[in-house]
Amino acid sequence: MWACLTHDDTHSAEDTAVADRAVSDRTVSDRAGDRLMTATDALDGLARSRYVSVTTYRRSGTPVATPVWHAVGGGELYFWTSPDSGKIKRIRNDAKVLVTVCGPFGRIAAGAPSATGTARLLDVAATDEARKLLARKHVSIRLTDLGRKLLRRGRSHQIAVAVSF
Protein backbone atom coordinates (compact mmCIF):
# COMPACT_ATOMS: atom_id res chain seq x y z
CA MET A 1 0.00 0.00 0.00
CA TRP A 2 1.29 3.47 -0.80
CA ALA A 3 0.14 7.05 -0.84
CA CYS A 4 1.59 10.43 -1.66
CA LEU A 5 1.34 13.73 0.15
CA THR A 6 3.07 17.04 0.57
CA HIS A 7 4.51 18.32 3.83
CA ASP A 8 4.56 21.71 5.48
CA ASP A 9 7.51 21.24 7.85
CA THR A 10 7.72 17.96 9.72
CA HIS A 11 6.23 14.48 9.91
CA SER A 12 3.22 14.72 12.17
CA ALA A 13 0.65 12.16 13.18
CA GLU A 14 -1.76 13.87 10.77
CA ASP A 15 0.73 13.42 7.89
CA THR A 16 1.13 9.76 8.72
CA ALA A 17 -2.65 9.30 8.81
CA VAL A 18 -2.98 10.96 5.40
CA ALA A 19 -0.14 8.83 4.03
CA ASP A 20 -1.81 5.65 5.23
CA ARG A 21 -5.02 6.28 3.29
CA ALA A 22 -5.00 4.92 -0.25
CA VAL A 23 -7.55 6.37 -2.64
CA SER A 24 -8.98 4.36 -5.52
CA ASP A 25 -7.53 6.64 -8.22
CA ARG A 26 -4.06 6.22 -6.62
CA THR A 27 -3.80 9.80 -5.38
CA VAL A 28 -3.98 11.45 -1.99
CA SER A 29 -4.56 15.11 -1.30
CA ASP A 30 -2.38 17.24 0.91
CA ARG A 31 -3.63 18.55 4.27
CA ALA A 32 -5.46 21.49 2.74
CA GLY A 33 -7.15 19.18 0.26
CA ASP A 34 -6.44 21.58 -2.58
CA ARG A 35 -3.83 19.62 -4.54
CA LEU A 36 -3.56 16.01 -5.68
CA MET A 37 -0.26 14.28 -6.41
CA THR A 38 0.16 10.89 -8.10
CA ALA A 39 2.83 8.36 -7.14
CA THR A 40 4.60 9.10 -10.43
CA ASP A 41 4.69 12.84 -9.62
CA ALA A 42 6.09 12.12 -6.17
CA LEU A 43 8.72 9.74 -7.56
CA ASP A 44 9.72 12.36 -10.15
CA GLY A 45 10.11 14.93 -7.36
CA LEU A 46 12.18 12.48 -5.34
CA ALA A 47 14.36 11.64 -8.36
CA ARG A 48 15.25 15.31 -8.98
CA SER A 49 16.41 15.87 -5.41
CA ARG A 50 19.94 15.23 -4.15
CA TYR A 51 18.86 14.04 -0.68
CA VAL A 52 15.77 12.43 0.80
CA SER A 53 14.70 11.90 4.37
CA VAL A 54 13.84 8.25 4.95
CA THR A 55 11.56 7.86 7.94
CA THR A 56 11.54 4.42 9.52
CA TYR A 57 9.56 3.38 12.57
CA ARG A 58 10.69 1.93 15.89
CA ARG A 59 8.79 -0.94 17.50
CA SER A 60 6.99 1.66 19.61
CA GLY A 61 5.82 3.41 16.42
CA THR A 62 8.09 6.42 16.96
CA PRO A 63 9.27 7.77 13.58
CA VAL A 64 13.02 8.22 12.99
CA ALA A 65 14.00 10.36 9.98
CA THR A 66 17.46 10.10 8.40
CA PRO A 67 18.74 12.00 5.34
CA VAL A 68 20.35 9.76 2.69
CA TRP A 69 21.72 9.90 -0.85
CA HIS A 70 19.47 8.05 -3.22
CA ALA A 71 18.77 7.16 -6.84
CA VAL A 72 15.56 6.28 -8.63
CA GLY A 73 15.31 3.53 -11.22
CA GLY A 74 12.67 1.13 -12.44
CA GLY A 75 9.94 2.79 -10.38
CA GLU A 76 11.83 2.25 -7.12
CA LEU A 77 14.02 4.42 -4.93
CA TYR A 78 17.39 3.02 -3.81
CA PHE A 79 19.74 4.01 -1.01
CA TRP A 80 22.55 2.23 0.79
CA THR A 81 23.74 2.11 4.33
CA SER A 82 25.69 0.04 6.82
CA PRO A 83 24.14 -3.38 7.51
CA ASP A 84 24.22 -2.74 11.26
CA SER A 85 22.64 0.72 11.11
CA GLY A 86 19.47 1.60 12.96
CA LYS A 87 17.62 2.07 9.65
CA ILE A 88 18.23 -1.54 8.71
CA LYS A 89 17.14 -2.82 12.12
CA ARG A 90 13.94 -0.76 11.92
CA ILE A 91 13.22 -1.84 8.32
CA ARG A 92 13.60 -5.50 9.32
CA ASN A 93 10.98 -4.88 12.01
CA ASP A 94 8.60 -2.71 9.92
CA ALA A 95 9.07 -2.26 6.15
CA LYS A 96 6.81 0.82 5.98
CA VAL A 97 8.82 3.99 5.25
CA LEU A 98 8.06 7.62 4.48
CA VAL A 99 10.39 9.26 1.95
CA THR A 100 10.51 13.07 1.70
CA VAL A 101 12.74 15.45 -0.25
CA CYS A 102 15.11 17.21 2.15
CA GLY A 103 18.40 19.08 2.43
CA PRO A 104 21.77 17.56 3.35
CA PHE A 105 21.05 17.86 7.08
CA GLY A 106 17.50 16.50 6.89
CA ARG A 107 15.62 19.82 6.83
CA ILE A 108 12.33 19.39 5.01
CA ALA A 109 11.05 22.40 3.07
CA ALA A 110 7.40 23.39 3.00
CA GLY A 111 5.57 21.56 0.21
CA ALA A 112 8.36 19.01 -0.32
CA PRO A 113 7.25 15.90 -2.26
CA SER A 114 6.75 12.87 -0.08
CA ALA A 115 5.58 9.29 -0.51
CA THR A 116 5.02 6.27 1.68
CA GLY A 117 6.32 2.95 0.49
CA THR A 118 7.57 -0.47 1.41
CA ALA A 119 11.30 -1.02 1.88
CA ARG A 120 13.10 -4.26 1.16
CA LEU A 121 16.70 -5.20 1.78
CA LEU A 122 18.63 -6.27 -1.31
CA ASP A 123 21.00 -9.22 -1.72
CA VAL A 124 24.66 -8.80 -2.78
CA ALA A 125 24.01 -8.87 -6.55
CA ALA A 126 21.13 -6.40 -6.31
CA THR A 127 23.20 -4.21 -3.96
CA ASP A 128 25.93 -4.02 -6.62
CA GLU A 129 23.36 -2.95 -9.23
CA ALA A 130 21.89 -0.35 -6.87
CA ARG A 131 25.39 0.91 -6.09
CA LYS A 132 26.04 1.43 -9.82
CA LEU A 133 22.81 3.39 -10.09
CA LEU A 134 23.79 5.50 -7.06
CA ALA A 135 27.31 6.05 -8.46
CA ARG A 136 25.85 7.44 -11.70
CA LYS A 137 24.01 10.08 -9.70
CA HIS A 138 26.55 10.86 -6.96
CA VAL A 139 30.19 11.59 -7.87
CA SER A 140 31.31 11.07 -4.26
CA ILE A 141 30.37 7.40 -4.46
CA ARG A 142 32.48 6.96 -7.60
CA LEU A 143 35.42 8.66 -5.89
CA THR A 144 35.06 6.42 -2.84
CA ASP A 145 34.98 3.33 -5.07
CA LEU A 146 38.06 4.55 -6.96
CA GLY A 147 39.95 5.17 -3.70
CA ARG A 148 39.08 1.73 -2.38
CA LYS A 149 40.16 0.15 -5.68
CA LEU A 150 43.50 2.01 -5.69
CA LEU A 151 44.16 1.01 -2.08
CA ARG A 152 43.03 -2.54 -2.87
CA ARG A 153 40.51 -2.53 -0.10
CA GLY A 154 37.72 -4.15 -2.10
CA ARG A 155 34.08 -3.14 -1.99
CA SER A 156 32.69 -1.45 1.08
CA HIS A 157 30.40 -3.57 3.21
CA GLN A 158 27.13 -1.78 2.60
CA ILE A 159 23.61 -2.98 2.00
CA ALA A 160 21.18 -1.43 -0.46
CA VAL A 161 17.52 -0.82 0.23
CA ALA A 162 14.82 -0.58 -2.45
CA VAL A 163 11.63 1.34 -1.69
CA SER A 164 8.53 0.51 -3.75
CA PHE A 165 5.65 2.97 -3.98
N, C-alpha and C positions, 0 to 999 in steps of 0.2 A: 504494500500500500504506500502511496506517496501523495504529496500535495505540495503546492507552491504558495509562497506568500512573500510579502515585502515587510521589512522591519523599520521601525522608527529609530531605535537606539540599541536595545538589548533584547535578549531572549526572555520573555516573560511567560507566565503560565497561560496567559491569553494567546500568545503567539503559538505556543505548543498545542493548545486546544484547536486553534485554526488549522495548524499544520496537520493535525490528526484526522481532520474531516476530508474525506474524498468526495468529490462531486461527480455526478455521472458524466459530464462533458469534459472531465479531466482538468478542471480549473478550480482554483480557490481564490476568493477575493481577499484583498488586504483588510485591515481592521476597519477602515472607513467604509469598505464595501463599494468603493467607487472605481476600482480598477481590477481587471482580471488578468492573470498571467498563466500561460500554459507551461507545462514541464519543459518543452523545447525552448521557450523564451528564457526560463530560469537557467537551463543548462547553457544556453548561449551567453547569458550574463556571467555565469560562473567561468566559462571558458575564456572570456576576455580579461578576467582579472588575474593579477599576479599571485595573490594570496586568497585563501578562503579560511574561514573559521569552521572547524569541524567540532560540533557539539555532540559528545557522547554522554551516556547516562550511567551514574553509579547504581549499585543495587538498591539504594534508598530512593532512586529517582532523581537525585540532584544532578542538574546538567553541569558538564565541564566543557568549556570551549577552549580550543587550541588552534592558533593560526598555523597553517601548513602551506607548502608549495604543492601545486597540483597540476594535473593535465587532464584534458577531456578527450576521449576517443571512443568511438563505437557506442555512443549513448551512455557512457559511464564516466564517472570522475575517478581519477586515480591519485593516490598520494602514498608516500612511503615513510616508514618510521622504524624505530628500534623494536625488535620483537618483544622486549621486556618493558616497553613503555606502558604507561597508564591507559593510553588510548586503546591499545591492543587488548589489555585485560578487560576494559569496559566493553569493547566490541564483542569479545568472546561471550560476555554475560548477556548483552542486549545489542543486537545488530542495528537497531534504529538509530539514525544519526540525523542531525540538522546541519546543513551546509549553507554558509552565508558568506558573501563577498566581504572582505575586510582588508585592513591595512597590514603592514608587516608586524605590528605589535598587537594585532587582534581587535583593533578599534573598528566597529561596525558603523558605517555612515547611514544616515536616515535614507530610507527607501532602497537599501541595498538588496539585490536579488537573493533569494533564499529558497531552499527546497529541502524537504525531508526525503530520506531514502533508506535503503537497507545496505549495510556494509558487509563485505565478505573478505576474508583473508585469502590471499593468493598463494599458490605453491611456488616453488623455486623458478620454474620455467615461466610462469605468468608474471612473477615478480621481475624477471629479466626483461620481459616485453614491456611491462609498465615503466621500468626504469629507462628504457630507450625512449619511450614516449615523453617521460618527464625531462630527459636530457635534451630532447629537441626543443623544449620550451624554456628550460632554465640553463643558462650557460654555466652557472656555478656547479651544477651536477657534472657537466662534461669535464670541467677543470678538476674536480675532485677525482673523477674516474681516471683522468690522465695522470694526476699525481700518484695515485695508488698503483697504476700500471708501471710508471717510471721507477717507483720505489719497490716494485715487485711485491706488493702487499696483497694482491688479489682483490676480489670484490668485497665491498663492505657487507657486513652482516645486517641487512635491513629486510623488512618485509613490506610488501605492497598491499594496499587495501583498495578494493574497487567498490564504488558506491553506485547502486542502481536506483533510478528514480521512476 
